[in-house]
Amino acid sequence: MAATDVPARWWAGAGSGPRPPGTAADMRRYVETGLAPVSCARCGTEVLVKKNSREHTSVQWTTDAVAGCPEIAAQVAAGMRGGQVLGCPLLKQSIDDAVRRGELTVPDD
């Protein structure tokens, strides 16, 4: 997903009328602020991550996921469309490790 795709998708459900006042601020809060870089321990691909809760993790790819992540590339090579790949378990482990090391903050529940 390219960074330029985010606003288009964010606004897609907003309809054709005026946007609610908090919508732009909400978008910035969820997709632009509080992100920290995390590198995959296996391939070194770097993503920007924000923990919104223990269960909810926002990930913004800074490069093409198919080109940067061998796990995602293998799934695409096996016939899955890139947009259907839910992620990489090795990257998830790297994110979990960053939380354990205190590099990512998880808001209190």
Secondary structure, 3 states (H helix, E strand, C coil): CCCCHHHHHHHHCCCCCCCCCCHHHHHHHHHCCCCEEEECCCCCCEEEEEECCCCCEEEEECCCHHHHCHHHHHHHHCCCCHHHCCCCHHHHHHHHHHHHCCCCCCCCC
